[in-house]
Amino acid sequence: MKWKRIAAAVSVCALFLLIFVPFKTCIVLESIKQESKDVLVPLPSSEEREFSILYTHSIHLSDVLETYKADEESNIIQTTLVYEDTAIGMPGGAAGEEVFERTEGGKYKISNMNRTFPHIDISIGQVAANHRFIYNEKVYRLADYFGEGALIRMSVQKQSLFQLWKGVILNG
C-alpha cells in the first residue's frame, strides 16, 4: 500500500516536470501592452537558428531586411541589414568589423554584424510598415497576430509544454 502512494507521488512529480519545466528553445513574440496569445517559433537545436524581420521604412517607403540569429545563451544577434536608401534613419556606413557594400541589385548591405540584444521591441506599423517575420523561407505578417499599432517584444526563451500549448506556434 505504501509503495503505491510513493509510485503515485513520483508519477505526479514526473508529470508536473514534463508539463511545466521549460525545455524547448523558441523565439517568443509577445504583446507588451495588451492581452494576446504569445506567438512561439520553435527553434531546432541545430545550426539553423536564423530569422529575419522585413518592414517598409516609414520615411522613404522602401523595404528594410534585418537578419538575426539566436545563440545558445538566449540572445538575439543581428547579423545583416539590407536596405535601399541611406536617407534619414538608415546608416550610411559600417562600424568596427562590419562590411558595408552596394549589392548588384543596387541595395545597401551591412554584413558581418555582431550586435547582441537580450530582446528586441517592435512597434508594428499602422500605415505603411507591414512588419513581417521570416523563418525557414515562410513569411508571417505580424499585424495578423497582434494587430496594427501593437508593441511587441521578440526574445529567445525556453518554453514548457504548457507554454507551447497555450501559445500560437509558427512552424517553419
C-alpha positions as CSV (number, residue, x, y, z in Angstrom):
1,M,0.0,0.0,0.0
2,K,2.8,2.4,0.9
3,W,4.7,1.7,-2.3
4,K,1.5,2.6,-4.3
5,R,1.5,6.1,-2.7
6,I,5.2,6.6,-3.4
7,A,4.7,5.5,-7.0
8,A,1.7,7.8,-7.4
9,A,3.7,10.7,-5.9
10,V,6.6,10.1,-8.2
11,S,4.3,9.8,-11.2
12,V,2.6,13.1,-10.3
13,C,6.0,14.8,-9.9
14,A,7.3,13.4,-13.2
15,L,4.1,14.6,-15.0
16,F,4.5,18.0,-13.4
17,L,8.1,18.3,-14.5
18,L,7.2,17.1,-18.1
19,I,4.5,19.7,-18.4
20,F,5.9,22.8,-16.6
21,V,9.7,22.7,-16.9
22,P,10.9,24.7,-19.8
23,F,13.0,22.7,-22.3
24,K,12.3,23.9,-25.9
25,T,14.1,26.9,-27.2
26,C,11.7,29.3,-29.1
27,I,11.6,32.7,-30.5
28,V,8.8,34.3,-28.5
29,L,6.9,37.3,-29.9
30,E,4.7,38.7,-27.2
31,S,2.5,41.8,-26.8
32,I,3.8,44.3,-24.3
33,K,0.7,46.3,-23.6
34,Q,-2.3,44.2,-24.5
35,E,-3.6,40.7,-23.7
36,S,-3.0,38.3,-26.6
37,K,-1.5,34.8,-27.1
38,D,2.2,34.7,-27.4
39,V,3.5,33.7,-30.8
40,L,6.1,30.9,-30.5
41,V,8.6,29.9,-33.1
42,P,10.3,26.6,-32.0
43,L,14.0,26.6,-32.9
44,P,15.9,23.4,-33.9
45,S,18.8,22.5,-31.7
46,S,21.0,22.6,-34.9
47,E,22.7,25.5,-36.5
48,E,19.6,26.8,-38.4
49,R,18.6,29.5,-35.9
50,E,18.4,32.4,-38.3
51,F,15.3,34.6,-38.9
52,S,14.5,38.0,-40.3
53,I,12.3,41.0,-39.9
54,L,11.2,42.7,-43.1
55,Y,9.4,46.1,-43.0
56,T,8.8,49.1,-45.1
57,H,10.7,52.2,-43.8
58,S,8.2,54.9,-42.8
59,I,10.0,57.8,-44.3
60,H,11.4,56.7,-47.6
61,L,8.9,53.8,-48.1
62,S,11.4,51.2,-49.2
63,D,11.9,47.7,-47.7
64,V,14.4,47.0,-44.9
65,L,15.5,43.5,-44.1
66,E,17.1,42.8,-40.7
67,T,18.6,39.3,-40.3
68,Y,19.2,37.8,-36.8
69,K,20.3,34.5,-35.2
70,A,19.6,33.1,-31.8
71,D,22.6,32.0,-29.7
72,E,22.8,29.3,-27.0
73,E,22.6,31.9,-24.2
74,S,19.1,33.1,-25.4
75,N,20.5,36.3,-27.0
76,I,19.4,37.7,-30.4
77,I,22.3,38.7,-32.6
78,Q,21.8,40.9,-35.6
79,T,24.0,39.7,-38.5
80,T,22.9,41.6,-41.6
81,L,21.0,44.7,-42.6
82,V,19.8,45.3,-46.2
83,Y,18.1,48.5,-47.3
84,E,17.5,50.7,-50.4
85,D,18.2,54.2,-49.2
86,T,20.7,55.8,-46.9
87,A,18.4,58.7,-46.1
88,I,17.0,59.6,-42.7
89,G,17.0,56.7,-40.2
90,M,19.4,54.4,-42.1
91,P,23.1,54.0,-41.7
92,G,25.5,55.4,-44.3
93,G,28.3,53.0,-43.5
94,A,29.5,50.2,-41.2
95,A,31.1,50.2,-37.8
96,G,34.1,48.1,-36.5
97,E,34.4,44.8,-38.2
98,E,31.2,45.2,-40.2
99,V,31.3,45.2,-44.0
100,F,29.3,47.9,-46.0
101,E,28.7,47.3,-49.6
102,R,26.3,48.0,-52.5
103,T,24.7,44.9,-53.9
104,E,24.2,44.0,-57.6
105,G,20.5,45.0,-57.2
106,G,21.5,48.5,-56.0
107,K,20.7,47.9,-52.3
108,Y,23.0,48.7,-49.4
109,K,24.1,45.8,-47.2
110,I,25.9,45.7,-43.9
111,S,27.1,42.3,-43.1
112,N,29.4,40.7,-40.5
113,M,27.4,42.4,-37.9
114,N,27.6,41.1,-34.3
115,R,25.1,43.2,-32.4
116,T,23.7,41.3,-29.4
117,F,20.4,42.0,-27.7
118,P,18.6,40.3,-24.9
119,H,15.3,41.2,-26.6
120,I,14.0,43.5,-29.4
121,D,10.9,45.6,-29.1
122,I,9.0,46.2,-32.3
123,S,6.1,48.7,-32.8
124,I,4.0,47.2,-35.6
125,G,3.2,49.9,-38.1
126,Q,-0.3,51.1,-38.6
127,V,0.1,52.6,-42.1
128,A,3.0,51.5,-44.3
129,A,5.4,49.4,-42.3
130,N,3.9,46.0,-42.8
131,H,6.2,44.2,-40.4
132,R,6.9,40.6,-41.4
133,F,8.7,37.8,-39.6
134,I,10.6,35.4,-41.9
135,Y,11.7,32.0,-40.8
136,N,12.5,28.9,-42.9
137,E,11.6,30.9,-46.0
138,K,8.0,31.4,-44.8
139,V,6.7,34.9,-44.2
140,Y,4.3,35.8,-41.4
141,R,2.7,39.2,-41.2
142,L,2.9,40.4,-37.6
143,A,-0.3,42.5,-37.7
144,D,-2.2,39.3,-38.4
145,Y,-1.2,38.0,-35.0
146,F,-1.1,41.2,-32.9
147,G,-2.9,43.9,-34.8
148,E,-1.6,47.1,-36.3
149,G,-0.1,49.5,-33.8
150,A,0.8,46.8,-31.3
151,L,4.0,46.9,-29.4
152,I,5.6,43.5,-29.2
153,R,8.8,42.1,-27.7
154,M,10.9,39.5,-29.5
155,S,13.1,37.3,-27.3
156,V,14.6,33.8,-27.2
157,Q,13.3,31.7,-24.3
158,K,12.9,28.1,-23.2
159,Q,9.3,27.1,-23.1
160,S,7.5,24.3,-21.3
161,L,4.8,22.0,-22.9
162,F,2.2,24.1,-21.1
163,Q,3.5,27.3,-22.6
164,L,3.7,25.7,-26.1
165,W,0.1,24.5,-25.8
166,K,-1.3,28.0,-24.8
167,G,0.7,29.9,-27.5
168,V,0.3,30.3,-31.2
169,I,3.0,28.2,-32.8
170,L,4.5,29.1,-36.2
171,N,6.0,26.0,-37.7
172,G,8.8,27.0,-40.1
